Amino acid sequence: MKKLSVLLVIAAGLILAACSEKKSERFVLLTTPVWRTDTLYSDGVDAGNPGQLLYKFKGDAKFNEDGTGYFGQYKGDWMLSSDETYLTISSDSLQLPIIADIYMLTSTDFRITTKVPNPQNLTDPFDIKMTFKAK
């Protein structure tokens, strides 16, 4: 009877382990470190200085496993696309969600690109490039 109880406990543990959701490598790479902004460019020009387009993104970014996080001065939600090549960041402080292409994600480097509307010329959006380093 004692052996049967031990076997049942082991079997239950194996079933729970098999049923638990496995996190993808990209998910783990994104959520493990705190990221520090390295460069913030709009149309190839530094846009991370006070008063510029990306200034409020400057600082640390943390992507929590539950889909919440902070991104510089913004707090909000994030999610990966099903193929994990795009990242969506939304916040009550942003007019629109940011949908960015992840073009590099390693344990030390994180780089995204996106386009955001140019309020002065809606037919010519800003090309945004943000790079981050793990802290």
Residue pairs with C-beta under 8 A, 6 or more apart in sequence:
23 31
23 65
24 84
26 80
26 84
26 102
26 105
27 65
27 80
27 84
29 105
29 106
29 107
29 110
30 63
30 80
30 87
30 105
30 110
31 63
31 64
31 65
32 107
33 107
33 134
33 135
34 60
34 61
34 62
34 134
34 135
35 60
35 61
35 62
35 63
35 110
35 132
35 133
35 134
35 135
36 59
36 60
36 61
36 132
36 133
36 134
36 135
37 48
37 57
37 58
37 59
37 60
37 61
37 72
37 130
37 131
37 132
38 131
38 132
38 133
39 46
39 48
39 129
39 130
39 131
40 46
40 47
40 48
40 54
40 55
40 57
40 58
40 128
40 129
40 130
41 47
41 54
41 128
41 129
41 130
42 52
42 53
42 54
42 126
42 127
42 128
43 126
43 127
44 127
44 129
46 52
47 53
47 54
47 55
47 128
48 54
48 55
48 57
48 58
49 55
53 116
53 126
53 128
54 128
54 130
56 72
56 73
56 74
56 93
57 71
57 72
57 73
57 74
57 130
58 72
58 73
59 72
59 73
60 70
60 72
60 135
61 69
61 70
61 71
61 72
61 132
62 69
62 70
63 69
63 78
67 77
67 78
67 79
68 75
68 76
68 77
68 78
69 75
69 76
69 77
69 78
70 76
71 78
71 89
71 91
73 93
74 89
74 91
74 93
74 94
75 91
75 93
76 89
76 90
76 91
76 92
76 93
76 94
77 89
77 90
77 91
78 87
78 88
78 89
78 90
79 87
79 88
80 86
80 87
80 88
81 87
81 88
84 102
85 101
85 102
86 99
86 100
86 101
86 102
87 99
87 100
87 102
87 112
88 97
88 98
88 99
88 100
89 97
89 98
89 100
90 97
90 98
96 116
96 117
98 114
98 116
99 114
100 112
100 113
100 114
100 128
100 130
101 112
101 113
101 114
102 110
102 111
102 112
103 111
103 112
103 113
104 110
104 111
105 111
107 134
108 133
108 134
109 131
109 132
109 133
109 134
110 131
110 132
110 133
110 134
111 129
111 130
111 131
111 132
112 129
112 130
113 127
113 128
113 129
113 130
114 128
115 125
115 126
115 127
115 128
116 125
116 126
116 128
117 125
117 126
118 124
118 125
118 126
